[in-house]
Amino acid sequence: MKRLIWMIAAIAMLVSLTSIPAFAGGGGDPFLGEWALTTDKTQSFEIHKDKKTGVYSLKDASGELALQKKDKHTFVASGPDGDMVLSLDTSSGTLTVEKNGTALAYRKAIRIINLTPFNFTFLFLVGLIGGLVSGFIGSGGAFVLTPGMMSLGVDGLVAVASNMCHKFPKAMVGAYKRYKYGQVDLKMGVIMAASAIFGVLVGIRVQQYINEILGDAGSNLYVSFAFLVVLVVVGGIVFSDARKIARTGGVETTTRLAKAVQKINLFPMMTFNRAKIRVSFWFTVPIGFATGFLAATIAVGGFVGVPGMIYILGMSSLMASATELVIAFGMGLVGSIQWGMLGLIDIRLTLIILTGSILGIQLGALGTTYVKDYVIKVVMGTIMLMVAVSRGLAIPVYLRDLGWMTFTDTTAYVLNQTSFGVMCLALLTGAVIILNSIFKGMLAEKRAAKLAEAAVHGNV
Amino acid sequence: MDMKLSGFEKNVAACAFAEAGDFKTAKEMLVAGAKKEGVARRADAVKAGLWGLASACLLAIVFVNEDLVTDLYTRGKWFAALPIASVFIFTFVHGSFANYFLSTLGLKPKGKK
């Protein structure tokens, strides 16, 4: 059975490495931004898109030129010195510009943002807090980073790539730490990671299909709506369950659904020794798949993966959140290789975030040894519901972009900023609950040690 | 015997000795534990300093040569190995620093002293 698991994982990895389309996984329209000539990086141009009219334009030192979209990956333009065809090769990330019989290759320019002390501190702190949350609940610590980096002036795709490249080593450290604490079911993690990678592949295709049909605004609306539904439903279940457990003495019980699932004897049945469950392989796969699917579309796979392992398979919160880190490592590594092959990782950004997040994830991981299992559900439920509010605030802006609502630019700006602010607040709230729980747990441990010491010395 | 016991187990064992009337052994266990903790913390601080220095050096190499690094690391295709390998190396070095740094601050998983 072990061989079968490793074979499935290896095949999934290989398939994914060869078939994930370039520029997949979010970050916006791949055409937009600065493109530099591969042979001379000083020669560059920028592609813009007018949000209201949807018209693309090319801007370089000589002026601005309107572009007409020919198909999904091709633009044509008529300039003063002849026609021009721009075609994007999504497998290599190269934009070929054909003009007067000559073809020139351009690649996305990595805009070197000025790393001021503020930028450095901002990235370090977001990494630290994100790492703390990820180490504790297994996921959800990095969703602020992509919009955060973009607000510093980083290109959308570079932000997604650099964020992804910091996630997998962070998850690796968290998984290793929690494995040492006896909280990771590696067998479950590998199976889930393999099925999650397939989920990512399908998720990307669905995302691209929606983008083709609905356009950018429609796609954003779909993502936000899916975000909202998943977060409200799953977050609501997790949060109310955590409150119920807190009221009844803090002891987790296996759900009736999980007990029923464990009773179904469907070949091949698998025993997960660390998680202390025996369940059919066919119930683990859909949860892994859903994790990957949602990671590719709404970037919060762990918010279904962890509750799925708890409520459907019957794992404890502690075990599920730790095992999620193995899944995050698998998906993150594959994604990072893809982004790296497109040359979009800004290693400086990745390393700064890593300095904070590796510290944070170790603190979050050791924090799990001081708290009761249900605290993980409290943190997860709180963050999910707050992020749902954040996404809810962004929906009117997308409805406006589609022309279904009308309000001023100022209102749209305020809604966007508030949405981002609530997202940051969600992460901060999670971090505060975690630190408070760790502090209380450590204090209780110290008190117990002091009482023991006092008892001994009192008798001397 | 005490080499294999965790902090919590030592406290419980000391209590057991005290309850049995062997106060001397109980006190010795607690004093020895406190001394060992102090020595271990100092050793962790030194290790944290060394790994921290190594981590800072790696960051300095990247930032001092940021133009060259950015150029090489963003060439795509097989050059993808560079950022992936770099984050693995940095994670190992900085992860070790973070581990000893947290230990120096007295932040250890429950049951470990």
Interface residues (C-beta under 8 A of the other chain):
Chain A: K41 S92 G93 R107 I110 I112 L115 C165 H166 F168 P169 K170 M172 V173 Y181 L333 S336 I337 W339 G340 M341 L342 G343 L344 I345 D346 I347 R348 T350 L351 L354 T355 I358 L359 Q362 L363 L366 T369 Y370 G441 M442 E445 A448 A449 A452 E453 A455 V456 H457 N459 V460
Chain B: G7 F8 N11 V12 A14 C15 F17 A18 E19 F23 A26 K27 L30 S55 L58 L59 V62 F63 E66 D67 V69 T70 D71 Y73 T74 R75 G76 K77 F79 A80 A81 L82 P83 I84 S86 V87 F88 F90 T91 H94 G95 A98 N99 F101 L102 L107 K108 P109 K110 G111
